[in-house]
Amino acid sequence: MPSVGDFYRCPEGHKAKIVWISEDKKLIAVKCPQRHFSKVVKVTNHERPALSSRRHRTKEREVYVRDLVFLIRI
């Protein structure tokens, strides 16, 4: 049976640390130190200064998060 502080694999296969276990021992939370994809955001592209400030073109940028916590059913 796993305990808090042990290592477990996150859903993407990285080595993660168990930080929480439910009372019925069916659910655990693991904290992974690797980068995980979070979302796509639109940011202003300032390469074309000829446009007015409200009409800048936007481009998409992927955002990654470290130390993400996953809930895993065991």
LINWOSUL-V699013 format. One record per residue. N is the residue number from 1. RES is the residue in three letters. D_FIRST is the distance of its C-alpha to the first C-alpha in Angstrom with 2 decimals. Layout:
n->N res->RES d_first->D_FIRST
n->N res->RES d_first->D_FIRST
//
This chain:
n->1 res->MET d_first->0.00
n->2 res->PRO d_first->3.81
n->3 res->SER d_first->6.62
n->4 res->VAL d_first->10.30
n->5 res->GLY d_first->12.26
n->6 res->ASP d_first->10.07
n->7 res->PHE d_first->11.89
n->8 res->TYR d_first->11.51
n->9 res->ARG d_first->14.59
n->10 res->CYS d_first->16.85
n->11 res->PRO d_first->18.84
n->12 res->GLU d_first->21.58
n->13 res->GLY d_first->19.62
n->14 res->HIS d_first->19.76
n->15 res->LYS d_first->17.34
n->16 res->ALA d_first->16.11
n->17 res->LYS d_first->14.36
n->18 res->ILE d_first->11.87
n->19 res->VAL d_first->14.22
n->20 res->TRP d_first->13.12
n->21 res->ILE d_first->10.56
n->22 res->SER d_first->12.43
n->23 res->GLU d_first->12.89
n->24 res->ASP d_first->12.03
n->25 res->LYS d_first->8.60
n->26 res->LYS d_first->10.53
n->27 res->LEU d_first->11.90
n->28 res->ILE d_first->11.25
n->29 res->ALA d_first->14.21
n->30 res->VAL d_first->14.70
n->31 res->LYS d_first->17.94
n->32 res->CYS d_first->19.72
n->33 res->PRO d_first->22.66
n->34 res->GLN d_first->24.52
n->35 res->ARG d_first->27.39
n->36 res->HIS d_first->26.87
n->37 res->PHE d_first->29.79
n->38 res->SER d_first->30.51
n->39 res->LYS d_first->33.96
n->40 res->VAL d_first->37.55
n->41 res->VAL d_first->40.21
n->42 res->LYS d_first->43.97
n->43 res->VAL d_first->45.76
n->44 res->THR d_first->49.48
n->45 res->ASN d_first->51.10
n->46 res->HIS d_first->53.77
n->47 res->GLU d_first->55.29
n->48 res->ARG d_first->58.14
n->49 res->PRO d_first->59.93
n->50 res->ALA d_first->62.81
n->51 res->LEU d_first->60.94
n->52 res->SER d_first->61.06
n->53 res->SER d_first->58.09
n->54 res->ARG d_first->57.06
n->55 res->ARG d_first->57.35
n->56 res->HIS d_first->55.20
n->57 res->ARG d_first->53.35
n->58 res->THR d_first->49.58
n->59 res->LYS d_first->47.04
n->60 res->GLU d_first->43.34
n->61 res->ARG d_first->40.76
n->62 res->GLU d_first->37.04
n->63 res->VAL d_first->34.85
n->64 res->TYR d_first->31.58
n->65 res->VAL d_first->29.01
n->66 res->ARG d_first->26.78
n->67 res->ASP d_first->23.62
n->68 res->LEU d_first->22.90
n->69 res->VAL d_first->19.90
n->70 res->PHE d_first->18.33
n->71 res->LEU d_first->16.50
n->72 res->ILE d_first->14.21
n->73 res->ARG d_first->13.29
n->74 res->ILE d_first->10.17
//
